[in-house]
């Protein structure tokens, strides 16, 4: 089954404690991205990757890091989480030119930073 | 500033009623997508429209892309409780090489 998986699905942590949210896809898509979803703000892109070893900032990259060492994995790293990073996070792969075709989303990771 | 404005942000209606959700912008889009998101899941693509004036139907859902490709609408006929969810529009801004999302319309259909 074609899918995007994220782990963990839920995470409660404290300010300053480094964390990583993993994302993996089995669809062989080149384009992957991370979004955060907040009430009233919709989906905002954090980082995206057009291919292995190529990553770029999205609209809200501050406080986040990513890596793309292999095609299927695109982890999101919060080196020093803060309460304003409490949010619902989605990893996605994209099809078509530039990856802007259909987006396939993971199930989401709900992060709470205390 | 939201590049794609959706309205209304919240809509609660009775089963069997009709409704329309709007997605508006001052930018021109080369294509526009509509997604539906259910609680605990990621958004799932419903339809993509690419031609100005294009109309696509998906059972009781009708999607329209504006002639100038700056706006779109989603019309649901005889809404059912299973239509409940968050509806998101997303567009590729012409010339900007970027996909942007609207803030979403949270739709509740009451039995």
Boltz contact constraints between the chains, C-beta under 6 A:
constraints:
  - contact:
      token1: [A, 40]
      token2: [B, 103]
      max_distance: 6.0
  - contact:
      token1: [A, 41]
      token2: [B, 103]
      max_distance: 6.0
  - contact:
      token1: [A, 42]
      token2: [B, 101]
      max_distance: 6.0
  - contact:
      token1: [A, 42]
      token2: [B, 102]
      max_distance: 6.0
  - contact:
      token1: [A, 42]
      token2: [B, 103]
      max_distance: 6.0
  - contact:
      token1: [A, 42]
      token2: [B, 104]
      max_distance: 6.0
  - contact:
      token1: [A, 43]
      token2: [B, 101]
      max_distance: 6.0
  - contact:
      token1: [A, 90]
      token2: [B, 42]
      max_distance: 6.0
  - contact:
      token1: [A, 98]
      token2: [B, 97]
      max_distance: 6.0
  - contact:
      token1: [A, 100]
      token2: [B, 92]
      max_distance: 6.0
  - contact:
      token1: [A, 100]
      token2: [B, 99]
      max_distance: 6.0
  - contact:
      token1: [A, 102]
      token2: [B, 45]
      max_distance: 6.0
  - contact:
      token1: [A, 105]
      token2: [B, 42]
      max_distance: 6.0
  - contact:
      token1: [A, 105]
      token2: [B, 43]
      max_distance: 6.0
  - contact:
      token1: [A, 106]
      token2: [B, 42]
      max_distance: 6.0
  - contact:
      token1: [A, 107]
      token2: [B, 41]
      max_distance: 6.0
  - contact:
      token1: [A, 107]
      token2: [B, 42]
      max_distance: 6.0
  - contact:
      token1: [A, 108]
      token2: [B, 42]
      max_distance: 6.0
